[in-house]
Amino acid sequence: MSEEQKTVDQPAEVPEETPVAELQARLDKAEADASEYKDQWLRATADYKNFKRRTEIERSELIRSASSALLLKLLPVMDDFERAIANIPAEVATSAWWGGTQLIAQKLRTILESEGVKGIETVGQDFDPNLHEAVLYEEAEGQDGKVVAELQRGYRLGDRVLRPSMVKVGRG
């Protein structure tokens, strides 16, 4: 038999490089590391999603608070228009100028409504300290704890009170 045939016919002896127990230990360690890395990746992904959600909420809250500051500055102008409309002398009420002034007030109301500002209903309602600010009390039979007059209109922005109503509350 030639040397070439001998190597082909007979299996060569495989030298044992590392014992099976050591290979199993290394495999177990690699699996544990992989599991730990996967767990860390899942946590990082969840943290990132929470961060994105939280920053989106903060951003929308910042926009809402910035717009509410501007809307609060516009409310006294609306109050002035409403007082002027309620107290217009009869000789001015028929003029074209006054009609234009009322259109300006209506545009301001429309702008406020388009931004989500709504008036708070007061007269005849039960007094609610979350919505109303009681500045006067008046003896009124059968009106105990009810709002009997509105002194300054209150407004909401969405479900949040932008400015409470100043009211007169009945006692009796």
Secondary structure by P-SEA (a helix, b strand, c coil): ccaaaaaaaccccccccccaaaaaaaaaaaaaaaaaaaaaaaaaaaaaaaaaaaaaaaaaaaaaaaaaaaaaaaaaaaaaaaaaaacccccccccaaaaaaaaaaaaaaaaaaaabbbbbbccccccccccbbbcccccccccccccccccbbbbbccccccbbbbbbbbcc
